[in-house]
Amino acid sequence: MTNHAELALSDIDCIWPLGADLGEGPVWSVAEQALYFVDIHGRGVHRFCPGTGAKTDWTAPKRTGFIVPMAAGGFLCGMEDGLRPFDPETGTFGDVQPVEPLLHENRLNDGYVGPDGALWFGTMHDPEEEDTGTLYRLGRPGEEPVAMDRGYTVTNGPVIDPARGRLYHNDSPRRRIYAFDLAADGTLSNKRLFAEPSRGYPDGMALDGDGRLWVALWDGAGVECFAPDGTRLGIVPIPSPNVTKICFGDADFRTAYVTTARRGASDEALAAMPEAGGIFRFRVGVAGVPSALFGS
């Protein structure tokens, strides 16, 4: 197994100790050279500019599970009631495109834009008791999302490996990381178990240029790295009990940015890890695979 020092080539640095209740959804904006992320239960949308250290906050009208940049400009947010455009220049959120309007206990949770510009996102049962969550694909703005896989309590971490024609997706409470074969038209087949985390629950994910899968560990205080064949390569420890998602950024895409949460952590754990809920970063040896622009 790879030593974590070989995975993280720098110290783990807390760049923003904002104490998010449920920090999530980090995504790198190439146009702005900035990190965007959300605090789901805090209804916060946040931006961090590494070049200047500038930090910006907006309050969303609903709880927001993810944010992705759009080819037409601005961003698209996955909120508890559906999809909404967001313009950081004005700080305004547009009209909602409902998703699952009849499932009142469901909300949108995690999203990712694949190489073809399509948005992949999941819904989850908010009380985390029933398997009403679904993995969706939305090809272009203005279209209707298409259900691609069903039967999840908490969906998490869709990410695509284009070199292997593979999509990864998590069933978090069951501790399962699935792999699917992904066809050029976006259809999925051959769902199988890819891996299970060595500790905690698999949350958001990202992929690097060697096809290694980096998985945030809820209740696992780290990010676990897997080879393309599912072999565990090691864990990068993060000083927060609940680690929610990872993305790669900076000009060379060799900086890993990690969101965390204070939610669900014991008082003892928070006392031992006071930066829980902050945003962390570390350097890696292999550049990450950036997500595309939605609608590109």
C-alpha positions as CSV (number, residue, x, y, z in Angstrom):
1,M,0.0,0.0,0.0
2,T,1.2,3.5,-0.9
3,N,2.3,5.6,2.1
4,H,0.0,8.6,2.5
5,A,3.1,10.8,2.3
6,E,3.5,9.6,-1.3
7,L,-0.1,10.6,-2.0
8,A,0.0,14.0,-0.3
9,L,3.2,15.8,-1.3
10,S,2.6,18.7,1.2
11,D,1.2,19.3,4.6
12,I,-2.6,19.3,5.0
13,D,-3.4,23.0,5.1
14,C,-6.8,24.5,6.3
15,I,-7.3,27.4,4.0
16,W,-10.7,28.5,5.4
17,P,-11.7,27.4,8.9
18,L,-15.3,28.5,8.4
19,G,-16.8,25.7,10.5
20,A,-19.4,24.6,7.9
21,D,-22.2,22.5,9.2
22,L,-22.1,20.4,6.0
23,G,-19.5,21.7,3.6
24,E,-19.8,20.0,0.2
25,G,-19.5,20.2,-3.6
26,P,-16.1,21.7,-4.2
27,V,-15.5,22.6,-7.9
28,W,-12.7,24.5,-9.6
29,S,-13.6,27.4,-11.9
30,V,-10.9,27.6,-14.6
31,A,-12.2,31.0,-15.8
32,E,-11.9,32.6,-12.3
33,Q,-9.0,30.4,-11.0
34,A,-11.2,30.0,-7.9
35,L,-12.7,27.3,-5.8
36,Y,-16.5,27.2,-5.3
37,F,-18.3,25.0,-2.7
38,V,-21.4,24.9,-0.6
39,D,-22.6,24.5,3.0
40,I,-25.8,22.5,2.5
41,H,-27.6,23.1,5.8
42,G,-26.1,26.6,6.1
43,R,-27.6,27.4,2.7
44,G,-24.2,28.9,1.8
45,V,-22.4,29.3,-1.5
46,H,-18.8,30.2,-1.1
47,R,-15.8,31.2,-3.3
48,F,-12.1,31.1,-2.5
49,C,-9.5,32.7,-4.7
50,P,-6.1,31.2,-3.9
51,G,-4.2,33.9,-5.8
52,T,-5.4,36.7,-3.6
53,G,-6.9,34.8,-0.6
54,A,-10.2,36.5,-1.2
55,K,-13.3,34.8,0.3
56,T,-16.9,35.5,-0.8
57,D,-20.2,34.2,0.6
58,W,-23.7,34.1,-0.8
59,T,-26.9,32.9,0.8
60,A,-29.0,30.5,-1.3
61,P,-32.8,30.4,-1.3
62,K,-32.8,26.7,-0.5
63,R,-30.3,24.1,0.8
64,T,-27.8,23.5,-2.0
65,G,-26.1,20.2,-2.6
66,F,-23.8,21.1,-5.5
67,I,-22.7,23.9,-7.8
68,V,-21.2,23.4,-11.3
69,P,-20.0,26.0,-13.8
70,M,-21.9,26.4,-17.1
71,A,-20.6,26.9,-20.6
72,A,-23.0,29.8,-21.1
73,G,-21.6,31.6,-18.0
74,G,-22.5,31.5,-14.4
75,F,-23.3,28.3,-12.5
76,L,-26.0,25.7,-11.9
77,C,-26.9,24.8,-8.4
78,G,-28.6,21.6,-7.3
79,M,-30.9,22.5,-4.5
80,E,-33.4,20.6,-2.3
81,D,-36.2,21.4,-4.7
82,G,-34.4,21.3,-8.1
83,L,-31.9,23.0,-10.3
84,R,-31.3,26.8,-10.2
85,P,-28.9,29.0,-12.2
86,F,-26.7,31.3,-10.1
87,D,-24.9,34.4,-11.2
88,P,-21.9,35.3,-8.9
89,E,-21.6,38.8,-10.6
90,T,-25.1,39.8,-9.2
91,G,-25.4,37.2,-6.5
92,T,-28.8,36.2,-7.8
93,F,-30.4,32.8,-8.2
94,G,-32.8,32.1,-11.1
95,D,-36.0,30.1,-11.4
96,V,-36.1,26.5,-10.3
97,Q,-36.3,23.5,-12.6
98,P,-38.1,21.0,-10.3
99,V,-36.8,17.5,-9.9
100,E,-38.9,14.9,-8.2
101,P,-41.6,17.4,-7.2
102,L,-43.8,14.6,-5.8
103,L,-41.1,13.1,-3.5
104,H,-41.3,15.7,-0.7
105,E,-38.7,13.9,1.5
106,N,-36.1,13.8,-1.3
107,R,-33.5,16.4,-2.1
108,L,-30.6,16.9,-4.6
109,N,-27.3,15.9,-3.2
110,D,-24.1,15.6,-5.4
111,G,-23.3,16.5,-8.9
112,Y,-20.6,16.4,-11.6
113,V,-20.2,17.4,-15.2
114,G,-18.7,14.8,-17.5
115,P,-16.4,15.3,-20.5
116,D,-19.3,15.6,-22.9
117,G,-20.8,18.5,-20.9
118,A,-23.7,16.5,-19.4
119,L,-24.6,16.9,-15.8
120,W,-24.8,13.8,-13.6
121,F,-26.4,14.2,-10.2
122,G,-28.2,12.3,-7.5
123,T,-31.2,12.6,-5.2
124,M,-31.4,11.2,-1.7
125,H,-34.0,10.6,1.0
126,D,-33.4,13.5,3.4
127,P,-34.2,11.5,6.6
128,E,-31.9,8.8,5.2
129,E,-34.3,5.9,5.8
130,E,-35.8,4.9,2.4
131,D,-34.3,3.9,-1.0
132,T,-36.0,6.7,-2.9
133,G,-32.8,8.3,-4.3
134,T,-32.0,8.2,-8.1
135,L,-28.9,8.9,-10.2
136,Y,-29.8,11.3,-13.1
137,R,-28.2,12.5,-16.3
138,L,-29.1,15.9,-17.8
139,G,-27.7,16.3,-21.3
140,R,-28.1,20.0,-21.9
141,P,-29.7,23.1,-20.2
142,G,-33.4,23.2,-20.7
143,E,-33.8,19.4,-21.1
144,E,-35.4,17.1,-18.6
145,P,-33.1,14.9,-16.4
146,V,-33.2,11.2,-17.2
147,A,-33.1,8.6,-14.5
148,M,-30.1,6.3,-15.0
149,D,-30.1,4.2,-11.8
150,R,-32.5,3.9,-8.8
151,G,-32.7,2.5,-5.3
152,Y,-30.4,4.7,-3.3
153,T,-30.9,6.1,0.2
154,V,-28.0,8.6,-0.2
155,T,-26.4,9.1,-3.6
156,N,-22.9,10.5,-3.8
157,G,-19.9,11.2,-5.9
158,P,-20.6,10.6,-9.6
159,V,-17.4,10.9,-11.6
160,I,-16.3,9.7,-15.0
161,D,-13.1,8.0,-16.1
162,P,-13.2,8.7,-19.9
163,A,-10.1,6.6,-20.7
164,R,-11.8,3.5,-19.4
165,G,-15.4,4.4,-20.3
166,R,-16.4,4.1,-16.7
167,L,-18.7,6.0,-14.3
168,Y,-18.3,5.7,-10.6
169,H,-21.1,6.3,-8.1
170,N,-21.6,5.7,-4.4
171,D,-24.3,4.2,-2.2
172,S,-23.0,5.8,0.9
173,P,-24.9,4.2,3.8
174,R,-24.2,0.7,2.3
175,R,-20.5,1.6,2.0
176,R,-20.4,0.7,-1.7
177,I,-18.5,2.3,-4.6
178,Y,-20.0,1.1,-7.8
179,A,-18.6,1.2,-11.3
180,F,-20.6,1.2,-14.5
181,D,-19.7,0.9,-18.1
182,L,-20.5,4.2,-19.8
183,A,-21.4,4.3,-23.5
184,A,-20.8,7.2,-25.8
185,D,-24.5,8.1,-25.7
186,G,-24.5,8.3,-21.9
187,T,-26.2,5.0,-21.2
188,L,-25.0,2.8,-18.3
189,S,-24.5,-0.9,-18.1
190,N,-22.7,-3.6,-16.1
191,K,-23.2,-2.2,-12.7
192,R,-20.7,-3.8,-10.3
193,L,-19.1,-3.3,-6.9
194,F,-15.8,-1.5,-7.5
195,A,-14.5,-1.1,-3.9
196,E,-15.5,-0.5,-0.3
197,P,-13.7,2.0,1.9
198,S,-11.4,0.7,4.6
199,R,-13.2,3.0,7.2
200,G,-16.1,5.3,7.3
201,Y,-18.6,5.8,4.4
202,P,-17.8,6.8,0.8
203,D,-18.8,10.4,0.0
204,G,-17.7,12.7,-2.9
205,M,-15.0,11.6,-5.3
206,A,-12.5,12.8,-7.9
207,L,-10.3,11.2,-10.5
208,D,-6.6,11.9,-11.4
209,G,-4.8,11.5,-14.6
210,D,-3.6,8.0,-13.8
211,G,-7.2,6.8,-13.3
212,R,-6.9,6.7,-9.5
213,L,-10.1,7.3,-7.7
214,W,-9.9,9.6,-4.6
215,V,-12.8,9.1,-2.2
216,A,-13.8,11.4,0.7
217,L,-14.6,9.4,3.9
218,W,-17.5,10.5,6.0
219,D,-16.8,9.3,9.6
220,G,-13.4,8.4,8.3
221,A,-11.3,11.5,8.7
222,G,-9.5,11.2,5.4
223,V,-9.5,10.7,1.7
224,E,-8.8,7.2,0.4
225,C,-7.2,6.5,-3.0
226,F,-7.9,3.5,-5.2
227,A,-6.1,2.2,-8.3
228,P,-8.2,1.6,-11.4
229,D,-8.5,-2.1,-10.5
230,G,-9.9,-1.3,-7.0
231,T,-6.7,-1.8,-5.1
232,R,-6.5,0.5,-2.0
233,L,-3.4,2.7,-2.3
234,G,-3.7,4.6,1.0
235,I,-5.5,7.3,3.0
236,V,-4.6,10.9,3.3
237,P,-5.6,11.9,6.8
238,I,-7.8,15.1,7.1
239,P,-8.2,16.7,10.5
240,S,-12.0,16.5,10.4
241,P,-14.1,13.5,11.3
242,N,-16.5,13.9,8.4
243,V,-14.8,14.5,5.0
244,T,-17.4,15.1,2.2
245,K,-15.7,15.7,-1.2
246,I,-12.5,16.3,-3.0
247,C,-11.7,18.2,-6.2
248,F,-8.5,19.2,-8.0
249,G,-7.6,22.8,-8.8
250,D,-5.0,25.5,-9.3
251,A,-3.4,26.1,-12.7
252,D,-1.8,22.7,-12.8
253,F,-4.7,20.7,-11.2
254,R,-2.2,19.3,-8.7
255,T,-3.8,20.8,-5.6
256,A,-6.5,18.8,-3.9
257,Y,-9.2,20.8,-2.2
258,V,-11.3,19.0,0.4
259,T,-14.6,20.0,2.0
260,T,-15.6,18.8,5.5
261,A,-18.5,19.0,7.9
262,R,-19.1,19.5,11.6
263,R,-22.5,17.9,11.4
264,G,-22.8,14.5,13.0
265,A,-19.5,14.7,14.8
266,S,-19.3,14.2,18.6
267,D,-18.2,16.9,21.0
268,E,-15.1,14.9,21.7
269,A,-14.2,14.6,18.0
270,L,-14.7,18.4,17.5
271,A,-12.6,19.2,20.5
272,A,-9.8,17.0,19.0
273,M,-10.3,18.4,15.5
274,P,-11.2,22.1,16.0
275,E,-10.8,22.9,12.2
276,A,-13.6,20.4,11.3
277,G,-16.0,22.0,8.9
278,G,-13.1,23.9,7.2
279,I,-11.7,23.7,3.7
280,F,-8.4,21.9,3.4
281,R,-5.8,21.4,0.6
282,F,-2.7,19.4,-0.2
283,R,-0.5,18.9,-3.2
284,V,-0.4,15.7,-5.3
285,G,2.0,14.2,-7.8
286,V,-0.5,13.5,-10.6
287,A,-2.8,16.2,-11.9
288,G,-6.5,15.7,-11.4
289,V,-9.0,15.4,-14.2
290,P,-11.1,18.6,-14.2
291,S,-14.8,18.5,-14.6
292,A,-16.2,20.1,-17.8
293,L,-18.6,23.0,-18.2
294,F,-22.3,22.1,-18.2
295,G,-23.7,22.4,-21.7
296,S,-20.3,22.5,-23.4
